[in-house]
Amino acid sequence: MQEHQEAVSFQQRFARSDDIAAVLAGQFDQSVRVDASGIALGALLELLMLKRSSRRAVTVADASSRGRLLRRLLRSSQPCLSEASRGVLHMHSGHDSDAATNDFADTFRAQLVSAGVVTTAALRLSGALHELLTNVEEHAGDGVDGLGAFEILGREAWMVVADSGRGVLGGYQASQLADKPADAEQALKWAVIDHRSRTGDAARGTGFQTVIQSVRSLDGCVRVRSDDASLELEQEADRSRLLLREQGKLRGFVVSVLLRW
């Protein structure tokens, strides 16, 4: 099973969510049902955000233990749940989530160390997860909930943060910047690669820089999906590969990080 997973490219792991996004972009009225039981964690949260973005009826079914844990969380009043080597977090709009966010990041760090990641790397990665979670409150807009999740399988780990807010382009458009990105692809490049804050403050906008730096030592991969674009950055030893492309519409923002050691 592990050999099969390693043979699948990072981009291929999102094939299911890419396919569904293309279907939802079509001019059809029928409902859509997708079985997400065997897909990557990042693709699962993308599907959940696509469901929230679509005017059509979309059912996302996940019969795995991961899916059951997520459904338990969404039905409960608890901010986060964890079992074995996975955890999920629900950040409720209007609620102080600092304590839950801190606990969630600490749980992820402890699980990474248990899985064989050195403590210094685990601290950087849990700090990056915490940064992504706090970004939801700062950038997604008012009245927006967020989801966080992590999963560790063998010598691989996923950490994913998602919201269905105004998206990366909407964030820049709502800013006071005189110069604004022309489209979602440019907005993603500004946010993830150029580290340009929508506040115009050169000292800010470093959230993704923290994430990218934290995954370099583990040959990590990062995918950011928002509006009608995605950006994928793959780190392999001293080489990195960037892919920026058009996608089916997804309201909000999803950041997926795959770690390998």
Secondary structure, DSSP 8 states (H G I E B T S, - for coil): -HHHHHHS-TGGGGHHHHHHHHHHTSS--S-EEEE-TTS-HHHHHHHHHHHHH-SS-EEEE--SHHHHHHHHHHHSS-SEEEETTEEEEEE-TTS--HHHHHHHHHHHHHHHHHTT--HHHHHHHHHHHHHHHHHHHHHS-TT--EEEEEEEETTEEEEEEEE-SSHHHHHHHTS--SS--SSHHHHHIIIIIS---TT--TT---HHHHHHHHHGGGT-EEEEEEEEEEEEEEEETTEEEEEEEEEEEEEEEEEEEEEE-
